[in-house]
């Protein structure tokens, strides 16, 4: 059964004065001084919030921030997000230092129509990530209606994403969650040629999605440190590059499977290398990596090959950087791929923090069809896995 959309909720429900619990993804990046470094996730939550506020709802807003591991950490408080939200919504955003309990219940009771109460970081409670039933019930007791708009955590079976939903009588997907699902379905049934680019540090992190995409894609371009595990597994010299020695068998199996399925698995043919991974380190371009050198980016030859694949695609999925993107000298390949994906006539889907950062850094975000807010969730979705946060909404309202 299709999950209920925000449009259907607004059409069917009288929301004037209703208590609506919105699980958003306000996990914003912070600067070393504790300021918000990028407001993109806040901005992405606004369409759902504005529509609910316009209908007269009283919103209980919840999210996590960082990885406090069940401990209260003032450096990861959502109080700073409440301030930014208030300016974006041009209205009051109250803040509770708690998530559950009498203090929160009293704050909800004081909410007027068209107001927001932001709860403190859910992950200050170990019960959140453990999906503890009493915690889930306590969250559910705050609301008449549940709306999940946090695609970035939809692959987690946590109290606020899955556990509480069974205790709330009515629920729906928010505008952001719905748009993510609609966009990513095009990767499950892509217009061909379907071309994928996968980067990042570890083959183990992307093994499942590689297995799934090899069955569907015409071409997969591999970059980042995970490429060196593939190259080393086939016998290439990778110098001192990061490799997963225990994944050589998996890498060889993936290469054999790609050949059998007719999927072209592209690996770097030239490299940017350095003697150390740090700002200011010298960089050079090589075809064969010297023994003492570390591969830190794909080279210009490889970037051109990947760009050519993008140019002939009809659907593109990209997740993960092609190199050590945090350092400008090692980011050229990732930035070049961002420009190539933007130029392509294909329907393009980009996810993962560094991939999105590259797209924004080179100013081509407006030329990408879908910028996914959930790297891990998007990878699980395109594998065909059922996301707990989505499955929880898949029941009669």
Beta strands, then each sheet from edge to edge (+ up, - down):
strand 1: 19-23
strand 2: 58-62
strand 3: 93-95
strand 4: 116-118
strand 5: 145-148
strand 6: 170-173
strand 7: 194-198
strand 8: 219-222
strand 9: 264-266
strand 10: 271-274
strand 11: 284-286
strand 12: 294-298
strand 13: 315-319
strand 14: 347-351
strand 15: 370-371
sheet 1: 3+ 4+ 2+ 1+ 5+ 6+
sheet 2: 9+ 8+ 7+ 13+ 14+ 15+
sheet 3: 11+ 10- 12+
end
